[in-house]
Structure formats: C-alpha cells, structure tokens
Amino acid sequence: MATIITVHGTNTTGPEEGDSWWQKGSEFERDIRELVESEDGELKFEPHVWDGANSESSRRKAGERLYRKILGLEDSHESYCLVGHSHGGSVISNALLKASAKKNPLEYLKKWITIGTPFIFTRKNFLLFSRLNFIGKAAYVTLITYTLIMALTIYSNIRINVREGEAPHGTTELVLLIAMCSMPLILYYIIMIFINSKSLYTNRKKNIKYSDKHFAGRWFSLWHKNDEAIQGLRSVKSLNFNIFAKDFSVPAFLFLSLFIFPLMFLYLIFSQAFITWFDIVTGAGHLVGGGQDIFENVGFVANTTNSFILNLFRQIFGHPFGVSTQTDHLFGIMTVSIIIVPLLLFVLSLVLMFFVKTLAIYLSRLLSRISNSLTWSQIRKSAYGDDAIGDRSLDAQYSPMWMSKTSPPLPESLGNEILSFSNQEAAKSLPKFRDAINQLAFSESEGSKSDVISEYLTWNELIHTAYFSLPRFRKLVAFAIAQSEGFRATNQFKNDPDHELVGKWYDEIGANEEPALQGAG
C-alpha cells in the first residue's frame, strides 16, 4: 500500500472532491492512477485541505496538521509521497521542519515534490518582546514596571535610613535586594526564551541542520523560470521607489498656517502672563487682575497697539493732515487700523509662512522616508503573507531556507510547452477580463470582489497555474513518484511514447542540482 498526499496552494481551497488538480476525481488523479501503482497493494490519493490564505501562520498551522496526518502513515509503515503546488510546497516544508523539531526522520516519506513554490525566507526577530504574543508582551511590560518600582522603593528607603542616621547597607545586602526585586523578570525572561525557542522551530539552527540532512535528498522541485508567483515575490524585496514624494506634506503644513497665526494671537490674548508683560512694556497701566473680564484683553491690546503705532507715526511725520487735533487723531486711528496694522500683520504672516514652509520641507522629507519605509514594509508583509509572531519574512527563494541545495528550472522544451499553452489561453482572456472588471466595479460586497480575485488566480493565463494543464507535465510528476521506493510505473506508462522523454527531463533536473544561494541579501 502506498499513498500520495496532495497539498494545494493559496486561494484554491475547497472540498476533497472536484476538478482541481489536487482533488479526488481530478484529471491529475486519473493520470496518476494510470501511470503509477503501488509496489504492494492499493495506491491511495489523499488531498490535504487547508484554508489557502496568503498567511505564514496559516501555512505553518497547515504544516503541523500535515505532520500529524503523515504520522499515521509512519506508524503503519506505509510509503508515501507529498506533492504541493505554490504555497502548498511551503506547507510541506513546514511539516518537515516540525518533524525535525521532533527528531523524526520520516522513514517512509519517499519523495516530496514542490511545483511552482516561492519559498519564503524568514528571520527570527532580535528582541524577545517582538517574539511574544499580546498577552506575553503585557506580562513583560508588567514585570519591567514592577522591577523598576521595587528598585526605586529600595533606593528611597536607603536614603531615608541614611538621613535618619542608620548605617548604610553593605554591598552584599544591596546585591541581594537588587536580585530579589529582579528575580521575577529574570525568571520570566528565561522561561520565555525557552518556550520561544520551541515555538519558533522553523528558525532553530538544529532543526534546519536536521531537515537539510534528512529531507533534502528526497526533494524534487519543478518550477518554470517565468513563474509569475516566484519571480513576483522575488522582486518584491527590490521594489523601493518613492511612493511619497519628498515634498508631499508641504501643502498640508502650509494649510495649517491658516490656523496657526490666529490661534497664536488668541493664545497670547488670553494669556495673563502676556497681558502683564504687554502692559509693562507699553506702560498702558491696564494690569488685568482682580476678577476683571479677560475678554477685555482683546480691546486693550488692539487699542494700545493702535495708539503705540500712531504715536510712532507722529514722531516720524508730525501731524500730516493739517487739521484740528481731534480730526487729526481720528484720521490717524483710521490710517493705523485700516492700512498700517494690516500691512504689519501681512509682514508677520510672510515671516510666519516662510518659517512654516522651511520647517515643512524638512519635516516632509523625514515623513517621506518614514512613510515610504512603512508602506513598502506593509506591501512586503502582505505579499509574503507575513503574519507569524516571532519572525519576519525577508525574501522569496527557489528552495526552502533550510536547504543547502537548489533545483534548476524546468527543461527548456517543457518550459516552452507551458509558456505556449499559457499564451494561447491569454489570447482567449479578453471576455473574461471584461466580466471580471464589471464584477469588480458593480460588486457591493467585499466577499464578491475577493471571489473574483481568487478566481483570476486559477486562470490558465498564468504560467503559475498552468502546470497541471499539460499532459506531459503530469507525466513528469508521475515519473518522479514512480522512481520512489514503494511506487512503480505501470505497464501503460512504460509503453507510453513520452516515457523516455520525461525520464530524460527527470534526470536533467536531478543532475543540475546546485548548492543553494540562500539569504536575505
């Protein structure tokens, strides 16, 4: 008896039975049963269904569930192969890392095949705080605060005792006191480091080394050099153009100046300290206090300012109107109120606007760098499905980050067949695009729009989703399975005209395996 477990990729979940390559009753299953048989007994075909979310935490949960599933096959000494497409390959990789954490070599796993899988490269967060969940973070903050309070309390008591004439504490006693108040935090830190190392098994060096030693030799990778998912995710890391221009926030800051000057004036008018200072400087003898209405400050400042400017004007120009003193005073007040004061305010506004603009330019540049960095960080998190607690996604690779070798793309002849098929399907896609655009435009619910996008991701116009549409590719997968212990090719497959060709492809891929070029750089 032998089993083939299929693992679907992102956005392609569903029931176990259906037409998708990984489902029971699919064309792929029919081909496999015609081309491959168990060396001893029945050949079983079992889909591993998961939620299909573009989420690292979902892929890890699916990997843990897959590990529990294959434990049953291990217990029954049953040969099995794992076949995963897209992030289904990542699910398999996580299952193998889980096995490594348990020091389980999975003796009866004969081969694991990944198809068009962009393996996400992750790195453990440096700070323990960043590796904790919400409750863990709250406990960490609580213990740090508690330790600080206790330390300050001890220090305060020591100072009081010394001031009252008591002998100061000795060095040993102080060390013991500090150790006592720090002990809860230290113990928590040690415990969390231990628990964290167990939960973040995907990044543990021992697990990585164990996985590479026991599972790399049973890996067979199939991917097209133009696979949109792989190349797209690999390019995300290098995307770094400016979304926010350096001066993007300058207009907003200048708009704020519309309120800054009036608000500054109001603040000064209603500030008792300013009125007192203004009263002393101008010698107006107004000194507000003793319950006087503070709103009278407005009239006081306005009248005092007008009188001050008018007196200054007269000292420079005398009495230019040549009429009675009363009339001259009236015209002077009108001139100051209507012409001079607005001009002075305009000059002050220019100075303020220039200051605000200069400050806005520097602030905008700073905000531009921060906003661009945060935006690209979120774009990368969304593209990689980076939602796992404890580590962060940095890149996408052709092979798992724990593997010391990589695999070449599909042979050129097979790659050209897939590309040609994808191009032919693209020529038929215009009506489908029209329908999709209309559905997106008129869909009222987010769920409907999401369904359109999910459906698009299954179209054969993409190389990434076209692999299983080609009979020769399905035969190559069948050939790889048939080379595994516990499986063999059927007589029908041996007599197939393509048998020799897919055998050459299989040997070509295996012969060209190279050391992996892993890393975030």
Secondary structure as the mmCIF struct_conf table of DSSP 4:
data_model
#
loop_
_struct_conf.conf_type_id
_struct_conf.id
_struct_conf.beg_label_comp_id
_struct_conf.beg_label_asym_id
_struct_conf.beg_label_seq_id
_struct_conf.end_label_comp_id
_struct_conf.end_label_asym_id
_struct_conf.end_label_seq_id
STRN STRN1 ALA A 2 VAL A 7
TURN_TY1_P TURN_TY1_P1 THR A 10 ASN A 11
BEND BEND1 GLU A 16 GLU A 16
STRN STRN2 GLU A 17 GLU A 17
BEND BEND2 GLY A 18 SER A 20
TURN_TY1_P TURN_TY1_P2 TRP A 21 TRP A 22
BEND BEND3 GLN A 23 GLN A 23
STRN STRN3 LYS A 24 LYS A 24
TURN_TY1_P TURN_TY1_P3 GLY A 25 GLY A 25
BEND BEND4 SER A 26 SER A 26
HELX_RH_AL_P HELX_RH_AL_P1 GLU A 27 LEU A 35
STRN STRN4 VAL A 36 SER A 38
BEND BEND5 GLU A 39 GLY A 41
HELX_LH_PP_P HELX_LH_PP_P1 GLU A 42 GLU A 42
STRN STRN5 LEU A 43 HIS A 48
BEND BEND6 ASN A 54 ASN A 54
HELX_RH_AL_P HELX_RH_AL_P2 GLU A 56 ASP A 75
TURN_TY1_P TURN_TY1_P4 SER A 76 HIS A 77
STRN STRN6 SER A 79 HIS A 85
TURN_TY1_P TURN_TY1_P5 SER A 86 HIS A 87
HELX_RH_AL_P HELX_RH_AL_P3 GLY A 88 ALA A 101
TURN_TY1_P TURN_TY1_P6 LYS A 102 LYS A 103
TURN_TY1_P TURN_TY1_P7 GLU A 107 TYR A 108
STRN STRN7 LEU A 109 ILE A 115
BEND BEND7 GLY A 116 GLY A 116
STRN STRN8 PHE A 119 LYS A 124
BEND BEND8 PHE A 126 LEU A 127
TURN_TY1_P TURN_TY1_P8 LEU A 128 LEU A 128
HELX_RH_3T_P HELX_RH_3T_P1 PHE A 129 ARG A 131
BEND BEND9 LEU A 132 LEU A 132
HELX_RH_AL_P HELX_RH_AL_P4 PHE A 134 ARG A 163
TURN_TY1_P TURN_TY1_P9 GLU A 164 GLY A 165
HELX_LH_PP_P HELX_LH_PP_P2 GLU A 166 GLY A 170
HELX_RH_AL_P HELX_RH_AL_P5 THR A 171 SER A 199
TURN_TY1_P TURN_TY1_P10 LEU A 200 LEU A 200
HELX_RH_3T_P HELX_RH_3T_P2 TYR A 201 ASN A 203
HELX_RH_AL_P HELX_RH_AL_P6 LYS A 205 PHE A 215
HELX_RH_3T_P HELX_RH_3T_P3 ALA A 216 ARG A 218
STRN STRN9 TRP A 219 LEU A 222
TURN_TY1_P TURN_TY1_P11 LYS A 225 ASN A 226
HELX_RH_AL_P HELX_RH_AL_P7 GLU A 228 VAL A 236
TURN_TY1_P TURN_TY1_P12 LYS A 237 SER A 238
BEND BEND10 ILE A 243 PHE A 244
TURN_TY1_P TURN_TY1_P13 LYS A 246 SER A 249
HELX_RH_AL_P HELX_RH_AL_P8 VAL A 250 ILE A 269
TURN_TY1_P TURN_TY1_P14 PHE A 270 PHE A 270
HELX_RH_AL_P HELX_RH_AL_P9 GLN A 272 THR A 282
TURN_TY1_P TURN_TY1_P15 GLY A 283 GLY A 283
TURN_TY1_P TURN_TY1_P16 GLY A 290 GLY A 291
TURN_TY1_P TURN_TY1_P17 ILE A 294 PHE A 295
HELX_RH_AL_P HELX_RH_AL_P10 GLU A 296 PHE A 317
TURN_TY1_P TURN_TY1_P18 PRO A 320 PHE A 321
BEND BEND11 VAL A 323 VAL A 323
HELX_RH_AL_P HELX_RH_AL_P11 THR A 325 THR A 335
HELX_RH_PI_P HELX_RH_PI_P1 VAL A 336 ILE A 340
HELX_RH_AL_P HELX_RH_AL_P12 VAL A 341 TYR A 384
TURN_TY1_P TURN_TY1_P19 GLY A 385 GLY A 385
BEND BEND12 ILE A 389 GLY A 390
STRN STRN10 ASP A 391 GLN A 397
BEND BEND13 TYR A 398 SER A 399
TURN_TY1_P TURN_TY1_P20 MET A 401 TRP A 402
BEND BEND14 SER A 404 SER A 404
STRN STRN11 LYS A 405 THR A 406
HELX_RH_AL_P HELX_RH_AL_P13 GLU A 412 ALA A 427
TURN_TY1_P TURN_TY1_P21 LYS A 428 LYS A 428
HELX_RH_AL_P HELX_RH_AL_P14 LEU A 430 PHE A 442
BEND BEND15 SER A 445 SER A 445
HELX_RH_AL_P HELX_RH_AL_P15 GLU A 446 TYR A 456
TURN_TY1_P TURN_TY1_P22 LEU A 457 THR A 458
TURN_TY1_P TURN_TY1_P23 ASN A 460 GLU A 461
BEND BEND16 LEU A 462 LEU A 462
HELX_RH_3T_P HELX_RH_3T_P4 ILE A 463 THR A 465
TURN_TY1_P TURN_TY1_P24 ALA A 466 ALA A 466
HELX_RH_3T_P HELX_RH_3T_P5 TYR A 467 SER A 469
BEND BEND17 LEU A 470 LEU A 470
HELX_RH_AL_P HELX_RH_AL_P16 PRO A 471 ALA A 482
TURN_TY1_P TURN_TY1_P25 GLN A 483 GLN A 483
BEND BEND18 SER A 484 SER A 484
TURN_TY1_P TURN_TY1_P26 GLU A 485 GLY A 486
STRN STRN12 PHE A 487 ALA A 489
HELX_RH_AL_P HELX_RH_AL_P17 ASN A 491 LYS A 494
TURN_TY1_P TURN_TY1_P27 ASN A 495 ASN A 495
BEND BEND19 ASP A 496 ASP A 496
TURN_TY1_P TURN_TY1_P28 PRO A 497 ASP A 498
HELX_RH_AL_P HELX_RH_AL_P18 HIS A 499 ALA A 511
TURN_TY1_P TURN_TY1_P29 ASN A 512 ASN A 512
STRN STRN13 GLU A 514 PRO A 515
BEND BEND20 GLY A 519 GLY A 519
#
